[in-house]
Amino acid sequence: MSASRQTFRRSAASEEDWFGPGMDLMMSLFTILAGVLALVLWQKTRLEHRNETLTEQVKKITGNPADPDKTITLKSYQELLAENTRLKDELDEARKKRGDIDLKLAQRAQKALVSDMANTAGFIVELRNDNSMLLTDGGDTVVTVINDGYLQTLRFGADTLFRPSESKIPPGGKAEAWLNTVAKAIAGNAPRLKEIQIHGHADNTRPTPPATNLDLSTQRAITVYNIFAPWIDPSSHLMSIGSYAEYKPVSRVPGAAFDSAALQNANTSESDRALNRRVEVFLIYNTQGENGLPTQ
């Protein structure tokens, strides 16, 4: 009886050894290996999906189908990584080419706008040393045009539109005719535009209270907006206005330090104040093949 109990105890002990710490270690290793395998498979699936997405992006930009020799039929993780790198490079190159094309189209549209204004109203176009263009009419300055990439700025000076502390344009006068000419040309270019911003500015001369320069510059922007509105449908949401009062003189450099002394220096003479008393129209052209830009 004693021997049987001892045999039973040894058998039980053997089972305990079998299902004891050694088995726990094996199960842990198996769990780790299974996790690594699952991670690799997930990473591979993610790369396959990413490569398919990149292929579609390249096709969308270039209009060309995927190279049949480079379709995603890869088996190894290393091949997927290489394919991912190739597709990224191809997408970057396609975007660069698309961007170069879009910029050239925007520049062509900017030149066409100036030509339309000149041909319609008989403006004289003068190319200045800073690559801006000055449009004049019988010796009177109408607008200065500044092209910078996808941005075209039309700057109307004080002598063109407004006298000191004024925000109205006499109906039937030269200024109104000029603005209508510009608005008509912009309307013809509207499908190529993403946005039209009209910014009002003032010099540092204080208007008659209770009005402020902020009120004055806002009313100047609204005046131009109202002349543009019959030509450029406000419901298209292309146009917006902004008001800067006297705080953004022509000489102010973006990002540079600016204080009250600099503001005073920017308005030391009547000619300085005349430059600052202005309205600027920012024409922002479409990029990346957005609506309206022709493809050739």
PEUR-V702042 format. One record per helix or strand of 3 or more residues. SS is the DSSP state (helix for helix, strand for strand). FROM is the first residue (numbers start at 0). TO is the last residue. If there is no record, write none. Layout:
BEGIN
ss: (SS;SS)
from: (FROM;FROM)
to: (TO;TO)
END
This chain:
BEGIN
ss: (helix;helix;helix;helix;strand;strand;strand;strand;helix;helix;strand;helix;helix;strand;helix;helix;strand)
from: (1;20;67;76;123;132;139;150;157;173;192;212;233;238;259;269;278)
to: (17;61;69;120;126;136;147;155;160;191;199;228;235;242;264;275;284)
END
